[in-house]
Amino acid sequence: MEETPDGTPVGVDDPYEIAGVCDHLTDDGRCRFALAQSGTDPEFAAARQADGYACHVGEAGDWNACPKYRYTTDGRECVRCGLEEIRLAHEDTRPLLEEHHLSYGGDSASHPATGTTHGSGTQSAGQPGGHGKPPIEGVSDSAGSPDSEESSRADPEATGPAGATSHEITVSLCRWCHAKIHNSIARVNDDVNPDPEALAAREGRRSKEQAELEFSTATELDDP
């Protein structure tokens, strides 16, 4: 199993088995990177333009072959247990889900092609979310971290071991699954149900969400 630079597992043997369709792929099969960011890599963009901006990977789905491939999470649910994110509009609460890097696009010396996660070293072992300092309520473990800042500046064509192109690949994990991935032999693709504490946290937020909705509706009815 692949590991972070800190020596904790990332929960997969091959990130590309988990990764999906490229973020840059449009609904009509064109390369959004070449269309919108041609100045970043004129040679790549010119090659795509000559082919009608068609994705050169296409239906084959061999994403590892494209230097611009990128797959990032939409943050809607935990890829391991299926727990859905619920954000309360008027409360600065810590997210139920956290971004987990299976692979970094960028300098392989600082972010190996299969490794680091956002928030590595920001939370204590056994705490949902990581290993290091205690969690801070209302703050995502990826927010403002050096890892997240560096990954945003990553060179999409940086290469990893043996010259392989390094791609950014992220998934969403609930805080409870995130902790299990880093602190045990748990895997990202395990077929599991949400942790009881995770379910309790989600239902607590649903109750608050419903109460806010009912209060808002009652207020509107009372208005003249």
C-alpha positions as CSV (number, residue, x, y, z in Angstrom):
1,M,0.0,0.0,0.0
2,E,1.2,3.5,-0.8
3,E,2.3,5.8,2.0
4,T,2.6,9.5,2.8
5,P,6.0,11.0,3.4
6,D,5.2,10.7,7.1
7,G,4.9,6.9,6.7
8,T,1.1,6.6,7.1
9,P,-0.9,4.7,4.5
10,V,-3.1,6.4,1.9
11,G,-5.4,3.5,1.6
12,V,-4.7,2.4,-2.0
13,D,-2.1,0.4,-4.0
14,D,-2.8,2.2,-7.2
15,P,-4.5,5.7,-7.2
16,Y,-5.6,5.3,-10.8
17,E,-7.9,2.4,-9.8
18,I,-9.9,4.9,-7.7
19,A,-9.6,7.9,-9.9
20,G,-12.4,8.8,-12.4
21,V,-12.9,11.0,-15.4
22,C,-10.5,13.9,-15.8
23,D,-11.7,17.3,-14.4
24,H,-10.7,18.9,-17.7
25,L,-13.0,16.7,-19.8
26,T,-16.0,18.6,-21.1
27,D,-19.4,17.0,-21.7
28,D,-18.7,16.9,-25.5
29,G,-15.3,15.1,-25.1
30,R,-13.0,18.1,-25.4
31,C,-10.1,19.2,-23.3
32,R,-11.0,22.1,-21.1
33,F,-7.3,22.7,-20.2
34,A,-6.4,23.3,-23.8
35,L,-9.4,25.5,-24.3
36,A,-9.0,27.7,-21.2
37,Q,-5.4,27.5,-20.3
38,S,-3.6,27.4,-23.6
39,G,-0.9,29.9,-22.4
40,T,0.2,27.5,-19.7
41,D,1.4,24.9,-22.2
42,P,1.1,26.2,-25.8
43,E,2.6,23.1,-27.3
44,F,0.0,20.8,-25.6
45,A,-2.8,23.2,-26.5
46,A,-1.7,23.5,-30.1
47,A,-1.8,19.7,-30.4
48,R,-5.3,19.5,-29.0
49,Q,-6.4,22.4,-31.2
50,A,-5.2,20.6,-34.3
51,D,-7.5,17.7,-33.3
52,G,-10.5,19.8,-32.6
53,Y,-9.6,20.0,-28.9
54,A,-10.6,16.4,-28.5
55,C,-9.4,14.6,-25.4
56,H,-6.5,12.4,-26.7
57,V,-7.2,9.8,-24.1
58,G,-10.8,9.5,-25.2
59,E,-12.9,6.4,-24.4
60,A,-9.9,4.4,-23.6
61,G,-9.7,6.1,-20.2
62,D,-5.9,5.6,-19.9
63,W,-5.6,8.8,-17.8
64,N,-2.1,8.1,-16.8
65,A,-1.0,8.7,-20.4
66,C,-2.1,12.4,-20.2
67,P,0.3,14.9,-18.7
68,K,-2.7,17.2,-17.8
69,Y,-4.9,14.7,-16.1
70,R,-6.4,15.8,-12.8
71,Y,-9.2,14.2,-10.7
72,T,-10.4,16.0,-7.6
73,T,-13.3,15.3,-5.3
74,D,-16.6,17.1,-5.4
75,G,-16.8,16.8,-1.6
76,R,-20.3,15.5,-1.6
77,E,-19.9,12.1,0.2
78,C,-17.3,9.8,1.7
79,V,-15.9,7.6,-1.0
80,R,-15.4,4.8,1.6
81,C,-18.6,4.7,3.6
82,G,-21.0,7.0,1.7
83,L,-21.6,9.5,4.5
84,E,-23.0,12.7,3.0
85,E,-21.7,16.1,3.8
86,I,-24.2,18.5,5.5
87,R,-23.1,22.1,6.0
88,L,-25.1,24.4,8.3
89,A,-25.4,27.8,6.7
90,H,-25.3,29.8,10.0
91,E,-22.7,27.8,11.9
92,D,-19.0,27.7,11.5
93,T,-18.8,23.9,12.1
94,R,-16.0,21.6,11.1
95,P,-16.9,19.7,7.9
96,L,-17.9,16.0,8.1
97,L,-15.8,15.3,5.0
98,E,-12.1,16.0,4.4
99,E,-10.0,16.0,1.2
100,H,-7.6,13.1,0.9
101,H,-4.8,13.1,-1.6
102,L,-4.0,9.8,-3.2
103,S,-1.5,11.5,-5.6
104,Y,-0.1,15.0,-6.0
105,G,0.6,16.8,-9.2
106,G,3.8,18.6,-8.7
107,D,7.4,18.3,-7.5
108,S,7.8,14.6,-6.7
109,A,10.5,15.5,-4.2
110,S,8.1,17.3,-1.9
111,H,4.9,15.5,-3.0
112,P,5.5,12.0,-4.3
113,A,3.2,10.8,-7.1
114,T,1.4,8.5,-4.7
115,G,1.3,9.9,-1.2
116,T,0.6,12.9,0.9
117,T,-2.9,14.0,2.1
118,H,-4.2,17.4,2.9
119,G,-3.8,18.1,6.6
120,S,-1.1,15.5,7.2
121,G,0.3,16.4,10.6
122,T,-2.6,18.7,11.6
123,Q,-4.6,16.3,13.9
124,S,-3.8,13.7,16.4
125,A,-3.6,9.9,15.9
126,G,-6.9,8.3,16.7
127,Q,-8.7,11.6,16.1
128,P,-10.9,11.6,13.0
129,G,-8.9,13.4,10.3
130,G,-5.2,12.7,10.8
131,H,-2.2,12.6,13.0
132,G,-0.5,15.5,14.8
133,K,-2.2,18.4,16.6
134,P,-5.7,18.2,18.1
135,P,-8.5,19.1,15.6
136,I,-10.0,22.6,15.7
137,E,-13.7,22.8,15.4
138,G,-14.8,24.7,12.3
139,V,-11.6,24.4,10.5
140,S,-11.0,21.8,7.7
141,D,-7.8,19.9,8.0
142,S,-6.8,21.1,4.5
143,A,-7.5,24.8,5.0
144,G,-4.4,26.9,5.0
145,S,-2.0,24.0,5.3
146,P,1.4,24.1,3.5
147,D,0.4,21.0,1.6
148,S,-2.8,22.6,0.2
149,E,-0.9,25.8,-0.8
150,E,1.9,23.9,-2.5
151,S,-0.5,21.6,-4.4
152,S,-2.3,24.7,-5.8
153,R,1.0,25.8,-7.3
154,A,1.9,22.4,-8.6
155,D,3.3,22.0,-12.0
156,P,0.9,19.6,-13.8
157,E,3.7,18.1,-15.9
158,A,6.1,17.4,-13.0
159,T,7.3,13.8,-13.0
160,G,7.4,11.2,-10.3
161,P,9.5,8.1,-9.9
162,A,11.0,6.6,-13.1
163,G,9.8,9.6,-15.1
164,A,6.1,8.9,-14.6
165,T,3.9,11.9,-14.8
166,S,2.6,13.0,-11.4
167,H,-1.1,13.8,-11.3
168,E,-3.3,15.3,-8.6
169,I,-5.8,12.7,-7.5
170,T,-8.1,13.4,-4.5
171,V,-11.1,11.8,-2.9
172,S,-13.4,12.8,0.0
173,L,-13.3,10.8,3.2
174,C,-15.4,11.4,6.3
175,R,-13.3,12.4,9.3
176,W,-13.8,8.9,10.8
177,C,-12.7,7.0,7.7
178,H,-9.9,9.4,7.2
179,A,-8.5,8.6,10.6
180,K,-8.8,4.8,10.0
181,I,-7.0,5.1,6.6
182,H,-4.0,6.8,8.3
183,N,-3.9,4.8,11.5
184,S,-4.8,1.3,10.4
185,I,-4.8,-1.1,7.4
186,A,-8.2,0.3,6.3
187,R,-8.5,0.9,2.5
188,V,-10.3,3.6,0.6
189,N,-12.3,1.0,-1.4
190,D,-13.5,-1.0,1.7
191,D,-17.2,-1.8,1.6
192,V,-18.3,-0.4,4.9
193,N,-21.1,1.5,6.6
194,P,-20.6,4.9,8.3
195,D,-19.2,4.8,11.8
196,P,-21.9,5.2,14.5
197,E,-20.3,8.5,15.6
198,A,-20.4,9.7,12.0
199,L,-24.1,8.9,11.7
200,A,-24.8,10.6,14.9
201,A,-23.0,13.8,13.8
202,R,-24.8,13.7,10.4
203,E,-28.2,13.3,12.0
204,G,-27.5,16.0,14.5
205,R,-26.9,18.4,11.6
206,R,-30.0,17.2,9.8
207,S,-32.1,18.0,12.8
208,K,-30.6,21.5,13.1
209,E,-31.1,22.0,9.4
210,Q,-34.8,21.0,9.6
211,A,-35.3,23.2,12.7
212,E,-33.8,26.2,10.8
213,L,-36.1,25.5,7.9
214,E,-39.2,25.2,10.1
215,F,-38.3,28.4,11.9
216,S,-37.8,30.2,8.6
217,T,-41.1,29.0,7.3
218,A,-42.9,30.0,10.5
219,T,-41.4,33.5,10.3
220,E,-42.5,33.9,6.7
221,L,-46.1,32.9,7.6
222,D,-46.1,35.4,10.5
223,D,-45.0,38.3,8.4
224,P,-48.0,40.6,7.4
